[in-house]
């Protein structure tokens, strides 16, 4: 027993003694020990400390022997190295913080566990707890898996984790309870016209922003960062090369990482001329509507639509989806729409092709099975002739 009663200088104590041995290279042995005294009424404290120090000394022994580190230590080192730019391509500070905060919040039971002792069973358990205890969405569970894989891969490459070749969540499937594919929220052309007509009628401060989004397919951040210097009315083009990063509160490149041109239609030309008269010498094209910079664009849009009988759950990005879908439905070439909107991934853009229905349009036109009026008339004549 590592906790026992002893007498020191005529006084009784509970003595806690823990010892571990680390086998070093060359056959040497390093002795790791901890010796503490507790008052007689502190036996429970002594027992708890015994367990705690056993764990601590085992970790120290593992480190001394060259075994891998506990998960929490690897996470800490990953953060330090990433901040210094030593993990390859320098990671954005906010992105790094998101990964670390996600792990700290959802992987707390792993922090004191030696990495090589974490199994796929532990991986399944941590994802299950994230879902059931922390109400993590499918998206959050997938992000957690990505964060864990990233830290583990780095730890293995840096030889901080030994004896394993992949993370405990590598290859684990995260399935949605409802696997039915949902139709993305979108406004019909009639609903779009109601939105703009009603907003224009009351001179709503968000009207020019909504109209601009529907006529260009530009993202909210791109619209917020749009300057008059980017508009060429002579050639009827808008050059989109900047986007506003809401969390960082600064301008950056577009999401796709490259600039693009958006043609100015007749209606958009008229809107731009109106805006020029309103904004005057302002550097930016669109007015700074209340709540836009603070991330309330979707809230204002939903509230306005609801007041006019459109209760669909939409976000500001829905306007971009409307631009693509209705433009495709009008006969525009998918490749050109994709280029104008700055979609980099065709798989993402393919959703709008399906929503517009242009991928199957006209396929069934040659399938004609319903009887014609002439065929029905001939059939009636034949029946009449038989009965006669």
C-alpha positions in Angstrom: 0.0 0.0 0.0 1.4 3.4 -1.0 -0.5 5.2 1.7 0.2 4.2 5.3 0.3 5.7 8.7 3.7 6.7 10.0 5.2 8.6 13.0 7.4 11.6 12.4 8.9 13.5 15.4 6.3 11.9 17.7 3.3 12.9 15.5 1.1 10.6 13.4 0.7 11.2 9.7 -0.5 9.5 6.6 2.4 9.0 4.3 1.9 8.8 0.5 4.8 7.3 -1.4 4.8 6.6 -5.2 7.7 5.3 -7.2 8.1 4.6 -10.9 11.2 3.5 -12.9 12.1 4.6 -16.4 14.4 2.4 -18.5 16.8 4.7 -20.3 18.9 3.8 -23.4 22.1 1.8 -22.5 20.4 -0.1 -19.7 20.3 2.7 -17.2 17.3 3.1 -14.9 15.9 6.4 -13.7 14.0 6.4 -10.4 11.0 8.7 -10.2 9.4 9.2 -6.9 7.1 11.4 -4.8 6.9 11.4 -1.0 4.2 13.4 0.9 2.8 13.6 4.4 -0.8 14.3 5.3 -2.7 14.9 8.6 -4.6 12.0 10.1 -7.9 13.5 9.0 -6.7 13.7 5.4 -6.5 10.1 4.4 -9.0 10.6 1.5 -6.8 13.4 0.2 -3.7 11.2 0.4 -5.5 8.4 -1.6 -6.5 10.9 -4.3 -3.0 12.3 -4.5 -1.6 8.7 -4.7 -3.6 8.1 -7.9 -2.8 11.5 -9.3 1.0 11.1 -8.8 1.0 7.6 -10.2 -0.4 9.0 -13.4 2.1 11.9 -13.4 5.1 9.7 -12.8 4.0 7.3 -15.5 3.9 10.2 -17.9 7.3 11.3 -16.8 8.7 7.8 -17.2 7.2 7.5 -20.7 8.9 10.8 -21.7 12.2 9.7 -20.2 12.0 6.4 -22.1 11.2 8.2 -25.4 7.6 7.1 -25.5 4.9 9.4 -27.0 3.3 12.3 -25.2 -0.2 12.6 -23.9 -2.8 14.1 -26.2 -3.1 17.4 -24.4 0.7 18.0 -24.7 0.6 17.3 -28.4 -2.3 19.7 -28.9 -0.4 22.4 -27.0 2.8 21.9 -29.1 0.8 21.8 -32.4 -0.7 25.3 -31.4 2.7 26.7 -30.6 4.3 25.4 -33.8 1.3 26.5 -36.0 1.5 30.0 -34.5 5.1 30.2 -35.4 4.4 29.0 -39.0 6.3 25.7 -38.6 3.6 23.3 -39.8 3.8 24.0 -43.5 1.5 26.6 -45.0 0.9 29.2 -42.3 -2.6 28.8 -40.8 -4.9 31.8 -40.2 -5.0 32.6 -36.5 -8.8 32.4 -36.3 -8.8 29.0 -38.1 -6.1 27.7 -35.7 -8.1 28.9 -32.7 -11.2 27.2 -34.0 -9.4 23.9 -34.2 -7.8 24.2 -30.8 -11.0 25.4 -29.1 -13.0 22.6 -30.7 -10.6 20.0 -29.4 -10.4 21.4 -25.9 -14.1 21.6 -25.6 -15.0 18.2 -27.1 -12.0 16.1 -26.3 -11.5 16.9 -22.6 -11.4 13.1 -21.6 -8.4 12.6 -23.9 -6.1 15.3 -22.6 -4.3 13.2 -20.0 -4.1 10.1 -22.1 -1.0 8.9 -23.9 -1.6 9.2 -27.6 -0.7 5.7 -28.5 -3.3 4.4 -26.0 -6.1 6.0 -27.9 -7.9 3.5 -30.1 -10.6 3.6 -32.7 -13.1 2.7 -30.0 -12.1 5.9 -28.2 -12.6 7.7 -31.4 -16.1 6.4 -31.8 -16.8 7.2 -28.2 -15.6 10.8 -28.5 -17.8 11.4 -31.5 -20.8 9.8 -29.8 -20.4 12.0 -26.7 -20.0 15.1 -28.9 -23.3 14.3 -30.6 -25.3 13.1 -27.6 -23.9 15.2 -24.7 -22.8 18.3 -26.5 -25.5 18.3 -29.2 -22.9 18.6 -31.9 -24.3 18.8 -35.4 -23.2 16.6 -38.3 -21.1 19.5 -39.5 -19.4 20.0 -36.1 -18.7 16.3 -35.7 -17.0 16.3 -39.1 -15.0 19.4 -38.2 -13.9 17.8 -34.9 -12.8 14.7 -36.8 -10.7 17.0 -39.1 -9.1 18.8 -36.2 -8.2 15.5 -34.5 -6.7 14.0 -37.7 -4.7 17.2 -38.3 -3.1 17.2 -34.8 -2.5 13.4 -34.8 -0.9 13.5 -38.3 1.4 16.3 -37.3 2.3 14.5 -34.0 3.2 11.3 -35.8 5.3 13.2 -38.4 7.2 15.0 -35.7 7.7 11.7 -33.8 5.8 12.9 -30.8 3.4 10.0 -31.2 5.0 6.6 -31.6 3.6 3.1 -32.2 0.6 4.3 -34.3 0.3 5.4 -37.9 -3.0 7.2 -37.9 -5.5 9.0 -35.6 -8.2 7.2 -33.6 -10.9 8.8 -35.7 -9.3 8.2 -39.1 -11.8 6.5 -41.5 -14.7 6.6 -39.0 -18.0 7.3 -40.8 -20.3 10.1 -39.5 -23.8 9.5 -40.6 -26.8 11.7 -40.4 -29.8 10.2 -38.6 -31.9 11.6 -41.4 -30.1 10.6 -44.6 -32.8 12.1 -46.8 -31.3 14.8 -49.0 -33.0 18.2 -48.3 -33.8 20.7 -51.0 -31.7 23.8 -50.4 -33.8 26.9 -49.5 -34.6 29.0 -52.5 -37.0 31.7 -53.5 -39.1 31.3 -56.6 -39.0 34.0 -59.2 -42.4 35.3 -58.1 -41.1 35.5 -54.5 -38.0 37.3 -55.6 -40.2 39.9 -57.4 -42.3 40.3 -54.3 -39.2 40.9 -52.1 -37.8 43.6 -54.4 -41.1 45.3 -55.1 -42.1 45.5 -51.5 -38.7 46.6 -50.4 -38.5 49.3 -53.1 -42.0 50.5 -52.3 -41.1 51.3 -48.7 -37.6 52.5 -49.5 -36.1 49.8 -47.3 -32.4 50.4 -46.5 -31.6 46.8 -47.5 -33.3 47.0 -50.9 -30.1 48.0 -52.9 -28.1 45.3 -51.2 -30.7 42.6 -51.9 -31.2 43.7 -55.5 -27.4 43.8 -56.1 -27.0 40.3 -54.7 -29.8 38.9 -56.9 -28.5 40.6 -60.0 -24.8 39.7 -59.6 -24.6 36.5 -57.4 -22.0 38.2 -55.3 -21.4 37.0 -51.7 -22.3 39.2 -48.7 -18.6 39.9 -48.0 -17.9 40.8 -51.6 -20.8 43.2 -51.7 -19.7 44.8 -48.5 -16.2 45.4 -49.8 -17.3 46.5 -53.3 -15.8 49.9 -54.2 -16.7 52.4 -57.0 -13.2 51.8 -58.4 -14.2 48.3 -59.3 -17.1 49.3 -61.5 -16.6 50.0 -65.2 -19.8 51.4 -66.6 -18.3 52.1 -70.0 -17.6 48.4 -70.5 -20.4 47.3 -68.2 -18.3 45.2 -66.0 -17.7 44.8 -62.2 -14.3 43.5 -61.2 -14.7 41.4 -58.0 -11.4 40.8 -56.2 -12.0 41.6 -52.6 -14.2 40.3 -49.8 -14.8 41.5 -46.2 -13.9 39.0 -43.5 -16.5 39.4 -40.8 -14.7 37.9 -37.9 -11.4 39.6 -38.6 -13.1 42.9 -39.5 -10.8 43.4 -42.5 -10.8 43.1 -46.3 -9.2 40.0 -47.9 -9.3 38.2 -51.3 -12.4 36.4 -52.6 -13.3 33.0 -51.2 -12.0 31.3 -54.4 -8.8 33.2 -54.2 -8.9 34.9 -57.6 -10.6 37.9 -59.2 -13.5 37.7 -61.7 -15.7 39.9 -63.9 -19.5 40.2 -63.4 -21.4 41.7 -66.4 -23.7 44.6 -65.7 -27.2 44.0 -67.1 -29.6 46.8 -68.0 -31.4 46.6 -64.6 -28.2 46.5 -62.7 -26.9 49.5 -64.7 -30.0 51.5 -63.6 -29.5 50.4 -60.0 -25.8 51.5 -60.0 -26.7 54.9 -61.4 -29.3 55.3 -58.7 -26.7 54.3 -56.0 -24.2 56.7 -57.4 -26.6 59.5 -56.8 -27.3 58.4 -53.2 -23.8 57.5 -52.0 -22.0 60.6 -53.4 -18.3 60.6 -52.6 -18.4 57.4 -50.5 -15.7 54.9 -51.4 -18.1 52.0 -51.2 -20.9 51.2 -53.6 -23.5 49.9 -51.2 -24.9 51.7 -48.1 -23.7 50.3 -44.7 -27.2 49.0 -43.7 -27.8 48.6 -40.0 -26.5 45.2 -38.7 -24.7 44.2 -41.8 -21.2 44.5 -40.4 -22.3 42.7 -37.3 -23.6 39.6 -39.1 -27.3 40.2 -39.1 -27.9 40.2 -42.8 -29.9 36.9 -42.7 -32.0 38.1 -39.8 -33.2 41.2 -41.6 -33.9 39.3 -44.8 -36.0 36.6 -43.0 -38.0 39.2 -41.0 -38.9 41.1 -44.1 -39.9 38.0 -46.0 -42.0 36.8 -43.1 -43.9 40.1 -43.0 -44.9 39.5 -46.6 -46.1 36.0 -46.3 -42.9 34.2 -47.3 -42.0 32.1 -44.3 -39.2 29.9 -45.8 -36.1 29.6 -43.8 -33.5 31.5 -45.8 -30.1 33.1 -45.3 -28.4 35.9 -47.2 -26.5 33.3 -49.2 -29.9 32.2 -50.6 -29.9 35.3 -52.8 -26.8 33.9 -54.5 -28.5 30.6 -55.0 -31.5 32.4 -56.5 -29.2 34.2 -59.0 -27.6 31.0 -60.2 -30.8 29.0 -60.3 -33.0 31.5 -62.1 -30.2 32.5 -64.5 -29.7 28.8 -65.5 -33.5 28.3 -65.8 -33.6 31.3 -68.3 -31.2 29.4 -70.6 -27.8 30.8 -69.5 -24.8 28.5 -70.1 -23.8 26.7 -66.8 -20.1 27.3 -67.5 -20.6 31.0 -67.8 -22.8 31.3 -64.7 -20.2 29.4 -62.7 -17.5 31.7 -63.9 -19.5 34.9 -63.2 -20.4 33.7 -59.6 -16.9 32.5 -58.8 -17.7 28.9 -58.0 -14.6 26.9 -57.9 -16.1 23.4 -57.2 -18.5 22.1 -59.9 -19.9 19.6 -57.4 -21.2 22.6 -55.4 -22.5 24.4 -58.4 -24.2 21.3 -59.7 -26.9 21.8 -57.0 -28.1 24.9 -58.8 -28.3 23.0 -62.1 -30.5 20.5 -60.4 -32.6 23.2 -58.8 -33.1 24.8 -62.2 -33.9 21.5 -63.8 -31.9 22.3 -66.9 -30.0 19.0 -66.7 -33.2 17.0 -67.5 -35.2 19.6 -69.4 -36.9 18.3 -72.5 -35.8 14.7 -72.0 -39.3 13.3 -71.8 -40.8 15.4 -74.7 -40.7 12.4 -77.1 -42.6 10.1 -74.7 -46.2 10.4 -76.0 -48.6 7.8 -74.6 -51.8 9.7 -74.0 -54.5 9.2 -76.7 -55.1 12.0 -79.1 -58.6 13.3 -79.8 -58.5 11.7 -83.3 -57.6 8.3 -81.7 -60.5 8.6 -79.2 -62.9 9.5 -82.0 -61.9 6.6 -84.1 -62.2 4.3 -81.1 -65.8 5.5 -80.5 -66.6 5.0 -84.2 -65.3 1.4 -84.0 -67.3 0.7 -80.9 -70.4 2.1 -82.6 -69.9 0.0 -85.7 -69.5 -3.2 -83.6 -72.7 -2.4 -81.6 -74.6 -1.8 -84.9 
